[in-house]
Amino acid sequence: MKSIAKKIKLSGVGIHSGLPVNMVVKPSSKPGIFFRRTDIKNSDLIPAHFDNVGETLMRNTTIGDKNGAHVQTIEHLMAALFVSGIDSAVIEIDGAETPILDGSAYDFINAFADIATNQSGIKKIIVKKPIVAYRNELVKTMPFWKRLKTIILNHTIWRHGNGYVKLSPNENGLLIDATLVYKDKIIGTQSYSCLLDGSKKSVDKFIKDISKSRTFGKYSEWEYLKAHGMGRGANENNVIALNDTGDGTLNKLYCPDEFVRHKIIDAVGDMFTSGGFIYGHLESYKGSHALNNLVLRKLFSDESNYEIVEK
């Protein structure tokens, strides 16, 4: 178990609300990452754990009670905590969203720069059997009203109906193979691989090649999203904006495949809601936060699927 030596303060705006948000990452003697809403009186700790994920429809991972104490868009911060080797912290936050900062994991990682960047102290969760989560499973389990909401807020679940996320054994660490398939010409089909094996070398590579990759969306959808209380904190510095024809972007890309590299960040953050260092091969084809969460729920539904090695 590894915490931080001193508290770290971060401030910014929420990607959806556009409201200012202040966050303090505090040392903890308790295993796990927990949030506490300081703007809600007597708020309990909110575990950043896969079985406490309450919403993924707004293209992010939300923990807690959506109608009560909850925190949205934790995945970039969770990825940074994992990369920095931090598996014990209490995060006090005065709003419903983590600050979006630069739209990637980079600014969060920089905030933890004085902490050794390796996962040597994090317990291992070793995948023993192949586990697959299919996108059509998500649709089948939804009540009608939720299917309707999904169509309105996140129609990509229907466009990418044959998507899946698979976890299978891999003894070398967390190997992620991600593939995006979009009709937009600027994205098209993109694939990227990343291995995090607990070494400083693999962490340095993640920071250099992946961590700056930003979230993305269509500019044509922005006005609709803002009118429905979403995307109000988005700007040209924290979101890649696709133009209306889908053959270009309104701001400069760091690299042509920045889109799929950002999906690696999302996957790392979501896998860390397992509470440990997943030793497995994660294959993500047209993946999503919902599928990342479903594959973890399937993994932990049977103790024969995994083995836990405490460090």
C-alpha angles and dihedrals in degrees: 000000000000129000132170127274096225138013119272123209123210129178136183140110133297113254092227106031096035087215124137114263131188123202133186120195107206134192115257137190091205121090114247141039115279134179128208123195106223091186090063117071115242092359113180123225112279112215115224089221133135093242090054095055105119105174138022102158096100092065093263141079117261124188129200132020110337088208093046137015107359140140125216132209098019096151100091092048092045090052090052092049091051094048089049091051095243115144099156124061144118113224116201113200132177098209145038097264137051111241111270092217107172094349093253139068095264100092091046091051090049089055088060094042094121090059120088108261106227138094097227093124099047119102115251123239104197116202109225102178137029112266123187131191116194125203093230088060089063092054095047093054095051123100114235096260091053092049088053091049090049092053090052100043104028113014091167089088087072096039091054096041095149095055123127144172119215131191118196135164120289121163096197100069134270109341114185124193110182129183128186123195116191133163089224107103093219089063107024109148115344129174132186136173130207133178122199107187101165095264126123088234093061091045092050089051091050091050093047100041106027116015097080094053109120134216116259145205144157118282089216089064095050099086091049092049093049091050088056096047098265136110094019092132094051120115140156091276099055106030133049104230116209115210122241095264094048094230097105147009132249092225132041121274121226088218135351093255096045088123096065092038088060089054087059089058090050092049094049091050093047093047090054089063083076086080094241149042107296110220100201148092111269114199113189118187112177084340131177143186089264092055092045089055094045093052090052091049089051092047094054095041090084124037090212089067095069148017126217119216113190115213 
